[in-house]
Amino acid sequence: MSDASTGGEVESDHDHDHHRLEGPGYATPQAAIEEGGREKLAYVMSLYVGTDVDAPDFVAVVDLDPDSETYCEIVDRVELPNRGDELHHFGWNACSSSCHVEGLERRHLIVPGQRSSRIHVIDAADRRNPELETVIEPEEVYEYDLSAPHTVHCIPEGEILISMLGDADGDLPGGFLELNDDFEIEGRWEPPGEIEMNYDYWYQPRQNVMVSSEWAAPKTYYPGFDLDDVEAGNYGQRLHFWDWEDGTVEQTIDLGEEGLIPLEVRFLHTPESTHGFVGAALSSNVFHFWRDEESGEYRAEKVIDFESREHDDWDMPVPALPTDILISMDDRYLFGSNWLHGEVWMYDISDPSNPRRADSLSVGGTFGEVQEVQGRELNAGPQMIQLSLDGERLYWTTSLFSSWDDQFYPEEGEQGSVMLKADVDPRNGTMTLDEDFLVDWGECPAGPARAHEIRWPDGDCTSDVWQ
């Protein structure tokens, strides 16, 4: 059933500076900061794939209210009907890009299985006790020669766009799958053949642009990481800039050897901007991209470089592997995680072309100075991150992908993931680890589980887009 329950009309020529807030989300990024309030709950993708626990994956509901008796606890679990889905990324049916759509609600979570290509729709009208509503089975997805769903974004007018990393057989090319507001497959969003590899994407509708990044074919990354695949050119190194209205690629930038495996990609939140960032995981760099006003084309330049480090247990220098990035809602700071080194970091991006390192925390991972919290061993590095709307609290989990976890941090599959938190001082650009905060997936009733992406009930820094 559509979340646009009253069928309100959409303004076709609304004033960008003075949105009429009739639908979900916030009129502007600043309104999100001022009106969003402190996060009281989190939804976290939780999975048993690759562990000894024979149970379905689940969406965890975590209590983040420090005044609650169940603070730092998983207070509910939405267990899915099948095993082996590998929950990974997820998103809302609606966000601030549809704030002008009367009657539309941010109510349903779209929860794909990365390995199964099954797409779950969860009704979160009761924020603390969400329920599974419907499931799109993989056979329906394969009809469009797509598989391996990844990034979920709500797009204007209540529709949903999902990046797909492979074809129906788990090979290339990938593409994009569109759902309507009744959670039915509309079809492919783009003409087939626009790209080969796919991964994350972000769109900036006022600029009529979308940017997408690259990982690899599912058959390449599913078994785990193999250096031979890098040498064979089986991992991505390109950014694709799309005409948002036409769904066609207008420009591709090859980032070269310093841009191997460009994963999470973000535009600044202000809809007037064409600036953004992407983390190149394997090369351990961050690139800044922007549209050149004279030529009208996009440019990309490496602006952050994390040096590899020697370790006695490794035959090669250990790359930092920055696997997630996000931008604070006020567009002042870029936050990220270095999964292998064990680090969360923040850079001042007031000048996007010259990021300035503000602070970092050395936690978990291969080199982290902090290796336990409240007596709990940290068996992996920081991975997926999420920031409070006011920019004052940074949270993270520790699972990357089940087969990659097993390679680099095998104890995580045995002991489960954790969720940690840092208190952030945006005025001074500092972070402090909150050692009183710990959510432990090792204590789940069925057995230790992995934890991946985090979402807030009312929007966050990696879900909301503005027109």
SENUVO-253758 format. One line per 5 residues: their letters; for each residue y, z, x of C-alpha. Coordinates in nm, 3 decimals, m for minus. Layout:
N
A = Y,Z,X ~ ...
end
This chain:
467
MSDAS = 0.000,0.000,0.000 ~ 0.341,m0.093,0.132 ~ 0.571,0.182,0.260 ~ 0.869,m0.004,0.114 ~ 0.807,0.164,m0.219
TGGEV = 1.131,0.074,m0.394 ~ 1.150,m0.286,m0.277 ~ 1.512,m0.259,m0.165 ~ 1.699,m0.564,m0.042 ~ 1.794,m0.609,0.319
ESDHD = 2.152,m0.680,0.419 ~ 2.157,m1.017,0.591 ~ 2.495,m0.973,0.758 ~ 2.538,m0.601,0.811 ~ 2.793,m0.454,1.049
HDHHR = 2.606,m0.367,1.371 ~ 2.845,m0.083,1.444 ~ 2.820,0.078,1.102 ~ 2.462,0.053,0.977 ~ 2.392,0.162,0.624
LEGPG = 2.103,0.402,0.680 ~ 1.877,0.330,0.384 ~ 1.541,0.322,0.558 ~ 1.353,0.494,0.842 ~ 1.485,0.617,1.173
YATPQ = 1.840,0.650,1.295 ~ 2.145,0.428,1.274 ~ 2.206,0.435,1.651 ~ 2.047,0.585,1.964 ~ 2.322,0.847,1.968
AAIEE = 2.234,0.942,1.610 ~ 1.874,0.993,1.723 ~ 1.996,1.236,1.988 ~ 2.222,1.427,1.750 ~ 2.013,1.421,1.433
GGREK = 1.655,1.409,1.555 ~ 1.606,1.779,1.613 ~ 1.352,1.939,1.841 ~ 1.000,1.797,1.833 ~ 0.769,2.041,1.648
LAYVM = 0.451,1.831,1.654 ~ 0.298,1.561,1.871 ~ 0.031,1.303,1.794 ~ m0.188,1.230,2.095 ~ m0.452,0.963,2.140
SLYVG = m0.775,1.146,2.230 ~ m1.103,0.992,2.331 ~ m1.462,1.057,2.429 ~ m1.536,0.714,2.575 ~ m1.692,0.754,2.919
TDVDA = m1.779,1.122,2.872 ~ m2.110,1.293,2.795 ~ m1.988,1.380,2.445 ~ m2.141,1.162,2.173 ~ m1.855,1.174,1.923
PDFVA = m1.584,0.946,1.783 ~ m1.237,0.936,1.931 ~ m0.963,1.120,1.742 ~ m0.589,1.157,1.702 ~ m0.488,1.511,1.797
VVDLD = m0.203,1.692,1.622 ~ m0.044,1.931,1.874 ~ 0.185,2.221,1.781 ~ 0.501,2.206,1.995 ~ 0.703,2.469,1.808
PDSET = 0.759,2.759,2.051 ~ 0.812,2.993,1.754 ~ 0.472,2.906,1.605 ~ 0.161,3.121,1.638 ~ m0.034,2.807,1.727
YCEIV = 0.208,2.680,1.994 ~ 0.031,2.464,2.256 ~ m0.276,2.425,2.037 ~ m0.443,2.124,1.879 ~ m0.401,2.219,1.513
DRVEL = m0.567,1.916,1.353 ~ m0.782,1.618,1.449 ~ m0.809,1.287,1.268 ~ m1.163,1.187,1.363 ~ m1.236,0.816,1.340
PNRGD = m1.549,0.676,1.176 ~ m1.698,0.495,1.478 ~ m1.783,0.574,1.838 ~ m1.659,0.383,2.141 ~ m1.315,0.271,2.022
ELHHF = m1.123,0.387,2.334 ~ m0.799,0.496,2.171 ~ m0.515,0.405,2.404 ~ m0.171,0.311,2.266 ~ m0.043,0.340,1.910
GWNAC = 0.274,0.322,1.705 ~ 0.449,0.356,1.371 ~ 0.463,0.114,1.080 ~ 0.844,0.144,1.075 ~ 1.121,0.262,1.304
SSSCH = 1.496,0.239,1.352 ~ 1.490,m0.142,1.366 ~ 1.432,m0.123,0.990 ~ 1.681,0.156,0.919 ~ 1.859,m0.080,0.677
VEGLE = 1.547,m0.146,0.465 ~ 1.582,0.064,0.152 ~ 1.270,0.259,0.058 ~ 1.076,0.193,0.379 ~ 0.926,0.504,0.538
RRHLI = 0.805,0.596,0.884 ~ 0.477,0.714,0.737 ~ 0.176,0.533,0.883 ~ 0.040,0.539,1.236 ~ m0.124,0.218,1.356
VPGQR = m0.408,0.325,1.588 ~ m0.602,0.049,1.767 ~ m0.927,0.082,1.957 ~ m0.876,m0.087,2.293 ~ m1.246,m0.158,2.349
SSRIH = m1.354,m0.207,1.988 ~ m1.055,m0.414,1.864 ~ m1.073,m0.202,1.550 ~ m0.731,m0.111,1.402 ~ m0.696,0.218,1.211
VIDAA = m0.416,0.301,0.971 ~ m0.343,0.674,0.939 ~ m0.128,0.816,0.661 ~ 0.099,1.083,0.811 ~ 0.295,1.169,0.497
DRRNP = 0.171,1.523,0.560 ~ 0.287,1.540,0.920 ~ 0.064,1.832,1.014 ~ m0.246,1.700,0.836 ~ m0.257,1.319,0.860
ELETV = m0.551,1.130,0.709 ~ m0.727,0.803,0.783 ~ m0.632,0.551,0.515 ~ m0.789,0.219,0.608 ~ m0.955,0.029,0.892
IEPEE = m0.921,m0.334,0.999 ~ m1.260,m0.423,1.142 ~ m1.290,m0.621,1.468 ~ m1.441,m0.923,1.296 ~ m1.113,m0.972,1.110
VYEYD = m0.924,m0.964,1.441 ~ m1.163,m1.203,1.615 ~ m1.091,m1.466,1.350 ~ m0.759,m1.521,1.527 ~ m0.928,m1.545,1.869
LSAPH = m0.775,m1.218,1.984 ~ m0.908,m0.883,2.106 ~ m0.817,m0.563,2.294 ~ m0.507,m0.443,2.104 ~ m0.253,m0.256,2.311
TVHCI = 0.117,m0.200,2.234 ~ 0.216,m0.140,1.870 ~ 0.577,m0.187,1.767 ~ 0.730,m0.179,1.423 ~ 0.949,m0.486,1.384
PEGEI = 1.235,m0.544,1.136 ~ 1.158,m0.569,0.763 ~ 0.854,m0.341,0.784 ~ 0.606,m0.562,0.967 ~ 0.402,m0.464,1.272
LISML = 0.340,m0.652,1.597 ~ 0.052,m0.571,1.833 ~ 0.003,m0.711,2.182 ~ m0.354,m0.834,2.234 ~ m0.491,m0.857,2.585
GDADG = m0.780,m1.098,2.539 ~ m0.939,m1.366,2.327 ~ m1.231,m1.295,2.094 ~ m1.471,m1.293,2.392 ~ m1.263,m1.060,2.610
DLPGG = m1.140,m1.344,2.830 ~ m0.796,m1.502,2.851 ~ m0.560,m1.588,2.695 ~ m0.424,m1.292,2.503 ~ m0.147,m1.304,2.247
FLELN = 0.010,m1.113,1.959 ~ m0.124,m1.011,1.618 ~ 0.109,m0.952,1.323 ~ 0.040,m0.719,1.030 ~ 0.239,m0.716,0.706
DDFEI = 0.370,m0.404,0.536 ~ 0.044,m0.373,0.340 ~ m0.146,m0.352,0.672 ~ m0.307,m0.690,0.628 ~ m0.336,m0.940,0.911
EGRWE = m0.071,m1.209,0.878 ~ m0.204,m1.401,1.177 ~ m0.094,m1.476,1.528 ~ 0.275,m1.416,1.585 ~ 0.313,m1.683,1.854
PPGEI = 0.175,m2.034,1.893 ~ m0.153,m2.014,2.090 ~ m0.121,m2.091,2.458 ~ 0.226,m1.947,2.524 ~ 0.086,m1.700,2.780
EMNYD = m0.238,m1.623,2.961 ~ m0.217,m1.252,3.042 ~ m0.056,m0.989,2.824 ~ 0.006,m0.615,2.821 ~ 0.320,m0.432,2.705
YWYQP = 0.630,m0.569,2.534 ~ 0.975,m0.467,2.413 ~ 1.220,m0.660,2.200 ~ 1.599,m0.660,2.174 ~ 1.673,m0.839,1.845
RQNVM = 2.050,m0.853,1.880 ~ 1.997,m1.051,2.199 ~ 1.719,m1.260,2.039 ~ 1.484,m1.170,2.324 ~ 1.146,m1.010,2.380
VSSEW = 0.995,m0.933,2.719 ~ 0.621,m0.898,2.783 ~ 0.423,m0.793,3.091 ~ 0.071,m0.854,3.225 ~ m0.244,m0.656,3.305
AAPKT = m0.560,m0.869,3.310 ~ m0.839,m1.000,3.090 ~ m1.034,m0.719,2.920 ~ m1.349,m0.831,3.102 ~ m1.164,m0.770,3.429
YYPGF = m1.030,m0.418,3.371 ~ m1.296,m0.278,3.133 ~ m1.555,m0.207,3.408 ~ m1.297,m0.042,3.634 ~ m1.074,m0.146,3.923
DLDDV = m1.208,m0.387,4.187 ~ m0.993,m0.503,4.480 ~ m1.180,m0.834,4.476 ~ m1.015,m0.907,4.140 ~ m0.674,m0.862,4.301
EAGNY = m0.760,m1.103,4.580 ~ m0.893,m1.350,4.321 ~ m0.565,m1.342,4.129 ~ m0.722,m1.182,3.823 ~ m0.438,m0.932,3.777
GQRLH = m0.093,m1.014,3.649 ~ 0.241,m1.030,3.829 ~ 0.473,m1.197,3.577 ~ 0.731,m1.113,3.315 ~ 0.772,m1.341,3.013
FWDWE = 1.101,m1.367,2.824 ~ 1.062,m1.490,2.467 ~ 1.285,m1.635,2.201 ~ 1.246,m1.351,1.952 ~ 1.306,m1.559,1.641
DGTVE = 1.087,m1.854,1.742 ~ 0.808,m1.661,1.914 ~ 0.806,m1.891,2.216 ~ 0.837,m1.822,2.588 ~ 1.174,m1.935,2.723
QTIDL = 1.139,m1.813,3.081 ~ 0.873,m1.663,3.310 ~ 0.952,m1.468,3.627 ~ 0.682,m1.434,3.893 ~ 0.737,m1.098,4.062
GEEGL = 0.512,m1.192,4.355 ~ 0.306,m0.954,4.566 ~ 0.560,m0.676,4.520 ~ 0.517,m0.698,4.143 ~ 0.139,m0.669,4.102
IPLEV = 0.022,m0.536,3.765 ~ 0.356,m0.497,3.585 ~ 0.271,m0.257,3.305 ~ 0.518,m0.063,3.089 ~ 0.837,m0.258,3.020
RFLHT = 1.156,m0.121,2.861 ~ 1.495,m0.252,2.759 ~ 1.782,m0.006,2.747 ~ 1.816,0.144,2.399 ~ 2.166,0.018,2.327
PESTH = 2.118,m0.312,2.141 ~ 2.408,m0.473,2.326 ~ 2.226,m0.454,2.659 ~ 2.004,m0.710,2.831 ~ 1.911,m0.469,3.112
GFVGA = 1.564,m0.324,3.145 ~ 1.293,m0.202,3.381 ~ 0.925,m0.260,3.445 ~ 0.686,m0.061,3.661 ~ 0.458,m0.266,3.888
ALSSN = 0.164,m0.027,3.913 ~ m0.044,m0.167,4.198 ~ 0.255,m0.258,4.415 ~ 0.408,0.083,4.334 ~ 0.751,m0.058,4.263
VFHFW = 0.998,m0.063,3.976 ~ 1.191,m0.380,3.897 ~ 1.526,m0.405,3.721 ~ 1.574,m0.715,3.505 ~ 1.883,m0.846,3.329
RDEES = 2.032,m1.164,3.187 ~ 2.273,m1.339,3.418 ~ 2.583,m1.416,3.214 ~ 2.671,m1.731,3.406 ~ 2.336,m1.908,3.392
GEYRA = 2.201,m1.741,3.078 ~ 1.870,m1.684,3.259 ~ 1.700,m1.355,3.335 ~ 1.677,m1.217,3.686 ~ 1.449,m0.946,3.830
EKVID = 1.497,m0.738,4.142 ~ 1.296,m0.456,4.298 ~ 1.508,m0.140,4.286 ~ 1.259,0.144,4.344 ~ 0.977,0.149,4.599
FESRE = 0.716,0.424,4.629 ~ 0.550,0.431,4.970 ~ 0.172,0.459,5.000 ~ 0.038,0.774,5.166 ~ m0.254,0.842,5.399
HDDWD = m0.542,1.059,5.279 ~ m0.859,1.161,5.464 ~ m1.084,1.067,5.171 ~ m0.942,0.715,5.136 ~ m1.020,0.411,5.351
MPVPA = m0.672,0.274,5.281 ~ m0.327,0.421,5.217 ~ m0.310,0.565,4.863 ~ m0.066,0.376,4.638 ~ 0.155,0.584,4.409
LPTDI = 0.046,0.382,4.102 ~ 0.346,0.427,3.868 ~ 0.164,0.372,3.539 ~ 0.428,0.473,3.284 ~ 0.805,0.463,3.256
LISMD = 1.057,0.540,2.982 ~ 1.433,0.546,2.940 ~ 1.616,0.845,2.796 ~ 1.778,0.781,2.460 ~ 2.128,0.788,2.614
DRYLF = 2.022,0.521,2.869 ~ 2.118,0.747,3.158 ~ 1.779,0.829,3.311 ~ 1.460,0.641,3.390 ~ 1.154,0.868,3.394
GSNWL = 0.812,0.778,3.527 ~ 0.474,0.897,3.651 ~ 0.284,0.823,3.972 ~ m0.076,0.874,3.861 ~ m0.249,0.865,4.198
HGEVW = 0.009,1.057,4.401 ~ 0.057,1.322,4.133 ~ 0.427,1.302,4.056 ~ 0.672,1.276,3.769 ~ 1.019,1.154,3.856
MYDIS = 1.363,1.078,3.716 ~ 1.628,0.833,3.837 ~ 1.989,0.808,3.729 ~ 2.033,0.452,3.599 ~ 2.400,0.473,3.501
DPSNP = 2.422,0.168,3.725 ~ 2.096,m0.012,3.636 ~ 2.108,m0.227,3.949 ~ 2.126,0.079,4.176 ~ 1.904,0.361,4.045
RRADS = 1.964,0.695,4.215 ~ 1.676,0.937,4.256 ~ 1.764,1.257,4.070 ~ 1.453,1.476,4.087 ~ 1.075,1.481,4.090
LSVGG = 0.784,1.722,4.043 ~ 0.467,1.717,4.252 ~ 0.192,1.804,4.003 ~ m0.180,1.724,4.003 ~ m0.317,1.400,4.137
TFGEV = m0.412,1.336,4.499 ~ m0.112,1.501,4.665 ~ 0.039,1.730,4.401 ~ 0.175,2.060,4.529 ~ 0.081,2.223,4.197
QEVQG = m0.294,2.185,4.133 ~ m0.343,2.438,3.855 ~ m0.148,2.575,3.559 ~ m0.247,2.904,3.397 ~ m0.564,2.895,3.605
RELNA = m0.659,2.550,3.469 ~ m0.741,2.298,3.740 ~ m0.541,1.977,3.717 ~ m0.809,1.716,3.770 ~ m0.584,1.407,3.750
GPQMI = m0.225,1.299,3.798 ~ 0.052,1.261,3.539 ~ 0.000,0.946,3.335 ~ 0.148,0.885,2.987 ~ 0.489,1.045,2.942
QLSLD = 0.711,1.119,2.644 ~ 1.065,1.259,2.636 ~ 1.239,1.462,2.369 ~ 1.513,1.278,2.184 ~ 1.778,1.501,2.341
GERLY = 1.637,1.433,2.688 ~ 1.567,1.799,2.765 ~ 1.185,1.812,2.764 ~ 0.942,1.575,2.935 ~ 0.573,1.588,2.838
WTTSL = 0.277,1.411,2.995 ~ m0.100,1.364,2.970 ~ m0.344,1.268,3.245 ~ m0.591,0.996,3.135 ~ m0.526,0.631,3.227
FSSWD = m0.833,0.441,3.103 ~ m1.185,0.579,3.082 ~ m1.348,0.360,3.348 ~ m1.049,0.396,3.582 ~ m1.049,0.773,3.526
DQFYP = m1.414,0.783,3.629 ~ m1.336,0.598,3.951 ~ m1.037,0.795,4.067 ~ m1.065,1.132,3.889 ~ m1.430,1.172,3.776
EEGEQ = m1.385,1.541,3.697 ~ m1.149,1.456,3.412 ~ m1.441,1.317,3.210 ~ m1.625,1.645,3.265 ~ m1.337,1.889,3.216
GSVML = m1.103,1.700,2.983 ~ m0.736,1.613,3.007 ~ m0.432,1.836,2.984 ~ m0.081,1.797,2.846 ~ 0.199,1.949,3.051
KADVD = 0.576,1.981,3.015 ~ 0.887,1.995,3.228 ~ 1.225,2.128,3.117 ~ 1.496,1.875,3.199 ~ 1.862,1.946,3.271
PRNGT = 2.029,1.608,3.200 ~ 2.371,1.731,3.309 ~ 2.251,1.815,3.660 ~ 1.962,1.570,3.677 ~ 1.688,1.826,3.746
MTLDE = 1.339,1.910,3.619 ~ 1.146,2.237,3.618 ~ 0.775,2.267,3.544 ~ 0.716,2.491,3.242 ~ 0.412,2.688,3.356
DFLVD = 0.390,2.860,3.017 ~ 0.306,2.527,2.853 ~ m0.049,2.392,2.861 ~ m0.252,2.201,2.604 ~ m0.616,2.178,2.715
WGECP = m0.845,1.900,2.585 ~ m1.127,2.077,2.769 ~ m1.146,2.320,2.479 ~ m1.210,2.066,2.200 ~ m1.491,2.172,1.963
AGPAR = m1.720,1.874,2.037 ~ m1.658,1.899,2.411 ~ m1.396,1.798,2.671 ~ m1.192,1.490,2.575 ~ m0.942,1.262,2.742
AHEIR = m0.577,1.241,2.626 ~ m0.350,0.939,2.651 ~ m0.034,0.829,2.463 ~ 0.203,1.075,2.289 ~ 0.420,1.017,1.981
WPDGD = 0.666,1.232,1.785 ~ 0.657,1.231,1.403 ~ 1.015,1.110,1.370 ~ 1.054,0.858,1.647 ~ 1.079,0.875,2.024
CTSDV = 1.206,0.701,2.335 ~ 0.918,0.451,2.346 ~ 0.893,0.356,1.980 ~ 1.240,0.302,1.835 ~ 1.439,m0.020,1.869
WQ = 1.785,m0.097,1.726 ~ 1.931,m0.414,1.578
end
